[in-house]
Amino acid sequence: MTSLYTFGIAMFAAIGTFLFGFDTGIATTTIAHQSWIDYMGHPSKGLTGAVVAVYIAGEAGGALLQTAVGDQLGRIRFMQLMCIIVTIGTTIQTASVNIGMFLAGRAIAGFAVGGMVSTVPIYLSEISAPHQRGLVGGISGCGISLGTAVSNWTGFGFSYLGYGASQWRGPLGIQIPWGVIMFIGLATFMPNSPRQLIRQGKTEQARHEFVRIRRDLSSHEVHEEFAFMRAQIEYEMEREIKTYREIWRLYRHRALVSIAVQTMTSLTGVNVIQYYQTILYKSLGIQSHTILALSAVYGTCAFVSNCITTRWLTDQWGRRKMILTGLTGIVFIEIYAAEMQRGFEDTNNRVGKGFAILGIYLFVVCYYGMLNSTTWLYGAEVLPIALRSKIMGLAAASHFIVNVAITEAGPSAFANIGPNYYYCFVGCSAFFLLMAYLYFPETRRKTLEEIAAAFGDKVVLVDETAVEVEHQKMEGKADDQRIERFGSTEAVRV
């Protein structure tokens, strides 16, 4: 069983991804309010589109910042920095008096959540037990879907306030306290990543944090797992990676899988469908309040399906099966959605339009149920610790940059080629389905260090002597002399 302590830490860390989901989703209802349009001076379509574009561009910038300073600051300090920035960004959005100020707030908040959403899965993967890393690490994805659902229901509820700035300032203001709350938690009771501490040479602190986190293990199992973890990390530090050329030479497969799994999620079309579902509903003749209600139900389906599969499938079934199943489902669902919309959007057939809306809901259940948590976790856990910030930041940036392109193209694409836009995502999803089948190994129930074996990299075996030394250190019975290199270990290729 996962300790309540670790589960609680995961829930609290997911505030970071909740902010990502909420701030992403709230733009959909904000820019739809006539009160916002009038207050902002009737911005052009280009400026309205920039509300989404500058936010995603900010996300890419935050993810790239993680590649530069994530390791130097460490997981806790980097997330604290992002908490400060997101609080500034959400405050500016809420207090905006013109479109320029609003866009600045969107860009700043996007920068923060871009760094946050790529760090939280790394942090959770590094503090979780191998047999339940899917559950603990997957909570970061559930935070995204919860944020999406809450933002949709908030927008729907505030639409009943009547015309005025409170319609859109209220939902934006709800975001402000969460960055402060998370900062306080990070500064007080949230543990550091033991793996990151070992890399920084803080072995005693790492040992203390590991014992504190892994309350589900017996004494001997704690010592054994810590000894193996330390030996593998120290072995990898012997050939420290300094350039991306070395990354490509030594860890090409692992780096490409991490980047591909994030690019893949964008090219399923999830953000296009999420941002422009209101356009899709309007094309089916549905009216304003009903559209907001349908969007809220969309978010709820995302969250519920995400929670169910994170709890009962990610660890039990495995990441590889979930990715393959999710991509297969998306290919067929998007074909169905395209044909249903094509067949009924210009008719008065209410039953047919209901089946067209069903396609959108089938998509959200399949995507959030199978891919959302799985891909963010998988992209982090396949990487060795030396590359986890560097490559995960690049992977998240690729996710956001691709999103900018396909999201900006969304309104024009739906206007010019209509439901055929779905087929672009069908082709991309089919391509990544083949790539995943050929090149994505399973990581279920392996420690982060054992995953190296799935990619053909060297792992370190630890014998009982090294375990006993760690036991004595944890019990305070050994002096501070460091275990010689790997203790009594052997580096092997498996």
Beta strands, then each sheet from edge to edge (+ up, - down):
strand 1: 458-462
strand 2: 489-493
sheet 1: 1+ 2-
end
